[in-house]
Amino acid sequence: MNEDIVAYHRDFSDLPDEALVNAEETSIELGITKGTLANWRCQGNFDLPVTKIGRLRKYRVGDIRAFKYRNRKSA
């Protein structure tokens, strides 16, 4: 794993639930591409709320954590 990504995950875990992150940071945390995230948003297939601020789309850290928890797979 890239050292930058490892450092990002460490920093992401320190963020409060109310913090807003952009699509790039969200895609890194979820392990998907920004294009996949955009497709999910447009299709509405995934329950990941987005906040629109002007032209920017932001994701709440608490919502990302909840999304990951809801979509985890057990062994």
N, C-alpha and C positions, 0 to 999 in steps of 0.2 A: 504494500500500500504506500502511496506517495506520502512523504513526510508532511507536506502542506495539508493534505486531507486529514491526516491523523491529528495535526495541531488544530485544524478547524473543528473537528468533532469534540476535542477537549474544550475549546472555547465555547462551542454551542451549548455544551452541558452546563456551562456557568451562567448562561443567559436566563433572566427571569421569564416566566410564562407570558408576561404581557409584552415582551419585546417583539418588535416587528422586523422581519428579515425579507430580503428580496427573493426573486424567483431563482437566481443562481445559487444563493445560499441554501434555499429550500431543496433544490434538486440535488445538491451535494449531500445534504443530510439524509435524503430519502434514497440516494443511490440511483437516481434516474437522470435523464437528460432534461434540459430546459424545454425542449420540444415536447417530450412526453408530458411534462407538467402542464404545458400550454394545452395539449390535447385533452388532458383530464379536465382542465378548467372549462374548455369550450363544450365538451360533451356532457359534462355534469355527472359523469359516472362515479366519481369518487367524492366522498364527503370530506373535503378539505376546504374550509372557508377561506375566502380571499378578501382582503380589504383594498379597495381602490382609492388611492390618494393622487388626484390629478390623473396623469397617464400611467402612473406607477401602480403595480400590484404588489402588495405586501402580504406576508403570511405571519400569523401570530405563532410564536414559539410553542405556546401551550397547545395550540391546535395541531401543530406538527407532531408533538409528542403523543397526543391523544390518537391521532391518525395512525402513527406507528404502532401504538399499543393495540388498537382495534384490528389492525391488519397483520398482526404477528402470526406466524405459523408454528405450531407445536411439532416436535419431532415424533 
